[in-house]
Every structure is written in structure tokens, then in C-alpha cells.
Amino acid sequence: MVSPMKKIAIVGSGLTGASAARSLTDAGCDVTVFEALPTSGGMTKCDRILGVIYEVNGPHLFHTQDEKIWELVSELCQWVDYRHRILADPFNISARSDTPSNLTENLFSWPLQVNELESLPQWSQIRNELSSRPREPSRNSFATFCIDLVGPTLFDLFIGPYTKKQWGMAPDEIGAEWAPKRIELRTNRDLESFKDPYQGWPVGGYENLIGPMLAGSKLILSEKTSITSHDWQGFDGVVLTCALDEFLDFSFGWLPWRGTRFEHQFFEEVDGTLLQAAAMNYPSGEVRFTRKTEPKWYSGESFVPGTVITTEYPGESDDRHYPIYDRAGVNRSLSEKYKTLVETRMPTNVVVAGRLATYSYINMDQAIRQGINGAKALLRTS
Ligand SMILES: Cc1cc2nc3c(=O)[nH]c(=O)nc-3n(C[C@H](O)[C@H](O)[C@H](O)COP(=O)(O)OP(=O)(O)OC[C@H]3O[C@@H](n4cnc5c(N)ncnc54)[C@H](O)[C@@H]3O)c2cc1C
């Protein structure tokens, strides 16, 4: 057991760092959180335009099967009871902001529902392709997995061009492991995107979740750290949730990420919502963006006049949003090398957790779990 005044440093105040901070302060540690940005919360940061809340880094819908995590976050803040739904618009009919929000023709639930696809002109071809699918999709690449799952016609309409826009890579250059959690063909008429029992969005935004997580820690904002920036030896343990290549001054070179530019547009003259669902996917190669989202659907703040729509342009930002899971696994091997290096070079106990430090796409519930587990590991070894 750690003595009450063990000194612990946490690098990063996103959900991973903040949940580690909560666990460590609860265990009686003296916790300092270093955050490179002037605000805490990492990817979950929210802001407002003329009173309308929106998400600076795109939509973050909380969903989990982990009852313990749901109990924890429910103790820390109140939640809007929202169940997420996505519509795909392969013909870009809703891409203009003056399209009426009650328009549903040629919009399709995502994940795809077979019964809705019958209205497509290509339906007889699609039906033939669906009946000749292999029993198990090939895991050779993202493309082979998806084509085996939905057939070539649906792949071309809903997945192929979207994937190319999202990653700037051909779908057959991307590893298959990205596919199973994202691509699904449903026959059950369940229109909700997530199957998780616990879902919601924090009332007033994520700062109402992050704030209580960080309460009791010393938060140092606008403080970018690296292996040489601080006397890490002065701490009994460190939780790193930052990108390790950058923290280690790129000793082995860069780990590549795909960044999205988020464009936020305010519409003053709107009482309710503008889009046909909280998230609209635009899979066609004819438009540069992949998604439009509207937080008013899930913020629970329908009483505020106006609305904000966020449009996502993949590949138009240098931010570290999505790790690139190349087929050969080169990037993940490099990330493992950095993990080993940081464990060797840090002069104190170190735990690596969160999306940046583990070079992985994780959902928010996984980030919280990693923060808690990281804290536990540190408590055992410090
Ligand atoms: C576009 C997008 C949409 C998403 N939507 C969802 C969703 O709908 N549902 C869901 O469950 N998950 C979603 N996620 C995943 C979710 O964002 C992550 O699970 C979560 O943010 C991970 O938290 P984190 O603390 O590990 O990382 P981050 O939130 O990135 O936090 C890391 C923090 O470390 C700071 N930092 C970095 N380097 C340093 C340094 N050297 N020194 C000090 N501080 C540093 C950063 O400024 C940042 O504040 C989405 C992710 C993306 C990219």
C-alpha cells in the first residue's frame, strides 16, 4: 500500500489522465497533472457559440457495457439520457444546410439495415451478392473483410470511398482489425448505433465529468512535458498519457496519425435541430467531408436558440486523432519500441495509458478503465 503522501505525476488531463488522478487522490496520493493545453479534458473539450454547446474535437457519445464505469461516471455528474443514431447519405441529398430536417428519402441507418436497402435501384444486385457471401469474412485487409461482409455494391456505395477519405489510403492497405467493430449489416431493425446498455452525454458538457475527476489534484495547464523537461525522479511514479514519440524527442522517428479538421458553423434562426439525425455520414467520394454532426440532438439543451453543425474534413489537420493501423503492423511495432524505451529511460516507476501513449483508438469507457488500471498498477509498484 502506498503511504499517504506518495508523489505522483500524470501527463495529460484527458479522460485517461483525469480518471487516474481520481483513483490516485482517492488513494491518498499527492497528484500533479501536467497539461500541455490551456484547458483540461483533452479530446472531450466542449465550447459554446452564443450559448449553444458544441464539441471542439467532434462528437463524443458515451457508451459502455461496463457497469462499474457507468456507476463511477454517474456519481461524478448528471447525464442526458440519449441513445445515438447515425444516418448515411450516399447521394449527399442532405449535405446542404437548407435541406429540411424531415427529409428521410434515400437516407439509410448506419449500421446498415437490410430491409432499408430494398429501396436502392441496385437492390437485385445487392441481394445476389448478399446470398453468395462467404461464411466468415477474410481478415486479409479492411477491404476484403468488408466486401465479404456486405458484398461489392454496398461496399462501393457506403464504405470504400468513405474509408479512402477518412484514411487517405486504399481500403486494402488498412488492417482488417479496424473493421469488425465498425462495419455491420443488420437485419434486426434495431436503429441505435451502439448496443451498449449504458449510454449518454454529460449534462452541460464533459468538463462536468473531468472537473470532479481532477478535484484534489494540482493541475498545471499550458505545461508541455518531455523526458527531459522535469525532474521525474522527484516523483514516486508517473502516468504518461501523452504521445511517446514526442515525449522521447522522436528518437526512433514519428508515429503517423490521421488528423481531421472540424468546421463549426452556427445557425441562428433555428429553434430545434437542422440535421435529420445527430450524425450524418457522407460516404461518397464527391464531397471532401465524411460527417456532419449536431450536438443539440444530444446535449439536452433544446431550450437554447440556434444550433451548431460540425463538419469533418479528414486529412486536413496535423492533430493526432486516429492511429494508422497499417496492414503490416509497422506503426504498432514502433509504438511498442517507444513503450520499452520510456520504461527503460524514466528514472522512476512509469505507467503508459490512454489513446496517445498506447497508439490506439479507444473509446472513452476504455480510456477511463485504462486510467484506473494504470493508477492501480502504480499503487502496487511505487
Ligand atoms: C474524432 C474523435 C471522435 C471520438 N468520438 C468518440 C465517441 O463518440 N465515443 C467514445 O467513447 N470515444 C470517442 N473517441 C475516443 C475518445 O476521444 C478517447 O477515448 C479519449 O479522448 C481518450 O482520452 P485520453 O485521455 O487517452 O486522450 P486525450 O483526450 O487525447 O488526452 C490527452 C491529453 O494529454 C495532453 N498532452 C499530450 N501531450 C502532452 C505533453 N507532452 N505534456 C502534457 N500534456 C500533454 C493533451 O493536450 C490532452 O489533453 C473519439 C476520438 C476521436 C479522435
Ligand as a Chemical Component Dictionary entry (heavy atoms), coordinates in Angstrom:
data_LIG
# 
_chem_comp.id                   LIG 
_chem_comp.type                 NON-POLYMER 
_chem_comp.pdbx_formal_charge   0 
_chem_comp.three_letter_code    LIG 
# 
loop_
_chem_comp_atom.comp_id 
_chem_comp_atom.atom_id 
_chem_comp_atom.alt_atom_id 
_chem_comp_atom.type_symbol 
_chem_comp_atom.charge 
_chem_comp_atom.model_Cartn_x 
_chem_comp_atom.model_Cartn_y 
_chem_comp_atom.model_Cartn_z 
_chem_comp_atom.pdbx_ordinal 
LIG C1  C1  C 0 -12.755 12.436 -33.623 1  
LIG C2  C2  C 0 -12.942 11.503 -32.475 2  
LIG C3  C3  C 0 -14.231 11.210 -32.030 3  
LIG C4  C4  C 0 -14.401 10.344 -30.943 4  
LIG N1  N1  N 0 -15.675 10.022 -30.545 5  
LIG C5  C5  C 0 -15.855 9.158  -29.526 6  
LIG C6  C6  C 0 -17.166 8.755  -29.123 7  
LIG O1  O1  O 0 -18.170 9.180  -29.698 8  
LIG N2  N2  N 0 -17.287 7.889  -28.079 9  
LIG C7  C7  C 0 -16.188 7.375  -27.422 10 
LIG O2  O2  O 0 -16.353 6.595  -26.462 11 
LIG N3  N3  N 0 -14.925 7.741  -27.788 12 
LIG C8  C8  C 0 -14.739 8.606  -28.812 13 
LIG N4  N4  N 0 -13.465 8.968  -29.184 14 
LIG C9  C9  C 0 -12.324 8.471  -28.397 15 
LIG C10 C10 C 0 -12.031 9.410  -27.216 16 
LIG O3  O3  O 0 -11.711 10.689 -27.706 17 
LIG C11 C11 C 0 -10.866 8.844  -26.382 18 
LIG O4  O4  O 0 -11.213 7.579  -25.868 19 
LIG C12 C12 C 0 -10.464 9.703  -25.208 20 
LIG O5  O5  O 0 -10.443 11.051 -25.517 21 
LIG C13 C13 C 0 -9.080  9.279  -24.741 22 
LIG O6  O6  O 0 -8.667  10.114 -23.683 23 
LIG P1  P1  P 0 -7.118  10.284 -23.388 24 
LIG O7  O7  O 0 -7.010  10.969 -22.086 25 
LIG O8  O8  O 0 -6.424  8.958  -23.541 26 
LIG O9  O9  O 0 -6.574  11.180 -24.580 27 
LIG P2  P2  P 0 -6.781  12.736 -24.866 28 
LIG O10 O10 O 0 -8.197  13.114 -24.684 29 
LIG O11 O11 O 0 -6.156  12.991 -26.189 30 
LIG O12 O12 O 0 -5.950  13.451 -23.722 31 
LIG C14 C14 C 0 -4.535  13.518 -23.722 32 
LIG C15 C15 C 0 -4.139  14.832 -23.078 33 
LIG O13 O13 O 0 -2.719  14.860 -22.946 34 
LIG C16 C16 C 0 -2.272  16.163 -23.268 35 
LIG N5  N5  N 0 -0.864  16.066 -23.655 36 
LIG C17 C17 C 0 -0.370  15.483 -24.779 37 
LIG N6  N6  N 0 0.967   15.550 -24.788 38 
LIG C18 C18 C 0 1.344   16.168 -23.634 39 
LIG C19 C19 C 0 2.599   16.513 -23.071 40 
LIG N7  N7  N 0 3.763   16.218 -23.680 41 
LIG N8  N8  N 0 2.614   17.146 -21.874 42 
LIG C20 C20 C 0 1.450   17.458 -21.220 43 
LIG N9  N9  N 0 0.227   17.147 -21.736 44 
LIG C21 C21 C 0 0.172   16.509 -22.906 45 
LIG C22 C22 C 0 -3.187  16.581 -24.393 46 
LIG O14 O14 O 0 -3.198  18.005 -24.575 47 
LIG C23 C23 C 0 -4.532  16.044 -23.911 48 
LIG O15 O15 O 0 -5.215  16.976 -23.107 49 
LIG C24 C24 C 0 -13.277 9.790  -30.285 50 
LIG C25 C25 C 0 -11.981 10.088 -30.752 51 
LIG C26 C26 C 0 -11.825 10.899 -31.849 52 
LIG C27 C27 C 0 -10.431 11.123 -32.371 53 
# 
loop_
_chem_comp_bond.comp_id 
_chem_comp_bond.atom_id_1 
_chem_comp_bond.atom_id_2 
_chem_comp_bond.value_order 
_chem_comp_bond.pdbx_ordinal 
LIG C1  C2  SING 1  
LIG C2  C3  SING 2  
LIG C2  C26 DOUB 3  
LIG C3  C4  DOUB 4  
LIG C4  N1  SING 5  
LIG C4  C24 SING 6  
LIG N1  C5  DOUB 7  
LIG C5  C6  SING 8  
LIG C5  C8  SING 9  
LIG C6  O1  DOUB 10 
LIG C6  N2  SING 11 
LIG N2  C7  SING 12 
LIG C7  O2  DOUB 13 
LIG C7  N3  SING 14 
LIG N3  C8  DOUB 15 
LIG C8  N4  SING 16 
LIG N4  C9  SING 17 
LIG N4  C24 SING 18 
LIG C9  C10 SING 19 
LIG C10 O3  SING 20 
LIG C10 C11 SING 21 
LIG C11 O4  SING 22 
LIG C11 C12 SING 23 
LIG C12 O5  SING 24 
LIG C12 C13 SING 25 
LIG C13 O6  SING 26 
LIG O6  P1  SING 27 
LIG P1  O7  DOUB 28 
LIG P1  O8  SING 29 
LIG P1  O9  SING 30 
LIG O9  P2  SING 31 
LIG P2  O10 DOUB 32 
LIG P2  O11 SING 33 
LIG P2  O12 SING 34 
LIG O12 C14 SING 35 
LIG C14 C15 SING 36 
LIG C15 O13 SING 37 
LIG C15 C23 SING 38 
LIG O13 C16 SING 39 
LIG C16 N5  SING 40 
LIG C16 C22 SING 41 
LIG N5  C17 SING 42 
LIG N5  C21 SING 43 
LIG C17 N6  DOUB 44 
LIG N6  C18 SING 45 
LIG C18 C19 SING 46 
LIG C18 C21 DOUB 47 
LIG C19 N7  SING 48 
LIG C19 N8  DOUB 49 
LIG N8  C20 SING 50 
LIG C20 N9  DOUB 51 
LIG N9  C21 SING 52 
LIG C22 O14 SING 53 
LIG C22 C23 SING 54 
LIG C23 O15 SING 55 
LIG C24 C25 DOUB 56 
LIG C25 C26 SING 57 
LIG C26 C27 SING 58 
# 
